[in-house]
Structure formats: structure tokens, C-alpha cells
Amino acid sequence: MKKVLVLEDEASIRSFIVINLRRGGYDVIEAESGEEALERLKEHPDTKVALLDIMLPGIDGFEVCRRIRATNSRIGIIMLTARSQEMDKVTGLMTGADDYVTKPFSPAELTARVDALFRRAGGEPVVHSGEISQPPFLLNTRNRTLEKNGVRIKLTQVEYSIMRYFMENPGKALSREEILDTVWGRDYFGELKIVDVNIRRLRLKIEDNVQNPVYITTVWGYGYKWGF
């Protein structure tokens, strides 16, 4: 069963989301507070995607995202926000979210975002075998893991997909549009900024000096390049 958690404190909005996701074939787990959401995830560890509202009573969506990511790098996380400030989007992504949706949103847009994230989070298994070795990095494409100097680096599924795309194209300048199409899918509704924020998050995990990155370098006005 395709399980999705919906954390939203406004009953009318939560009901709207739940109805449309159920129409899309999802089994929806509902929560109206951050504390309840964390409990529901413990009860349903096979949940593949979580939709988290930011503005909540008690612990907010950012904190819920941080706590989920502390123990689960594979679940897909989408932040729901009624505000359009760039800072909210960036903060959500830097705390470990994979995507964000600004209210109001259409049912088709939301379902498409969940579908794409569900596929990446392992809802539909894709068989890969082998390793990509580019010292000091080793990417295992069977169990979707990354090591640096033999030490495992915890990646979200989006981060893994970006790393795989980079390591399959060493030394090639990749545009933001190419990265977006490959990792998020050609039918993705969102903004290019999501690429930049995920790259920033990835650099924090793999670079020796984030202020002077040597593995993922910026190609100004175009995109990024993997190679050193």
C-alpha cells in the first residue's frame, strides 16, 4: 500500500488533501500536530512520503522535518506553506525536505509532486547493480549509498539521485534545468531554486571546506560540475 502522512492542523485543508490523495490511490495517515505526526510515523514505519505544514501549534513543520531526518533519510518530505517568502522555502529544504508546495495549490499539482517523490523514495523499485568509484567517493547503486574514504554519508533520496547524476557525468557542466529534469522529473511544477538549495545541502555533507568546494563546483550562470 502506498502510504502518505499528511500533517495539517486546519481540518478543511487536511480533508481536501486527503480526499485527493486517496483518489490518487494513496493510503493516507492523518495528523494535526507535529507530536501526533511523529507518533503516527512510529506506528506506520512503511510510510514513504510525508506532507508537513509549516505553521503548527506546538512544534512546527521545520522541527518535525528535522526529527524525521535524524532517523530516516529515505522518506520523501514535502513542506506545505501558506507563505511565499523565499526564506521559508530555503529553511524547509535545508532542514531536510525534498520539495515544497505553496498554498493554494491544485489537486493535480500536489498529486504529481507526491507521485514523483514516492517513486524516488522507493515506492516503485528500480533495480540497479554495481558501484561507481571515484576516490575518495564510492557510490553503491544497488543499496543507494555513498561513502567517502570508507565512511558512509547519510543522503536523502533526492541527494542520492543528484550524486548519481554527477558521478555518471564527471567533468561535464550540467545545467540547473538538466539536473531538475533528471532528478525531479520533466513534469515537475516547481522552481529551479530547489536545485541550488539541494546542492548547498549536499556540499555540507561531502565537501571538506564548504566555502571552497572542490567536488561540486559552480558553473556561473549555468549550473554545476562534478570533478576534481
Secondary structure, 3 states (H helix, E strand, C coil): CCEEEEECCCHHHHHHHHHHHHHCCCEEEEECCHHHHHHHHHHCCCCCEEEEECCCCCCCHHHHHHHHHHHCCCCEEEEEECCCCHHHHHHHHHCCCCEEEECCCCHHHHHHHHHHHHHHCCCCCCCCCCEEEECCEEEECCCCEEEECCEEECCCHHHHHHHHHHHCCCCCEEEHHHHHHHHHCCCCCCCCHHHHHHHHHHHHHHCCCCCCCCCEEEECCCEEEECC
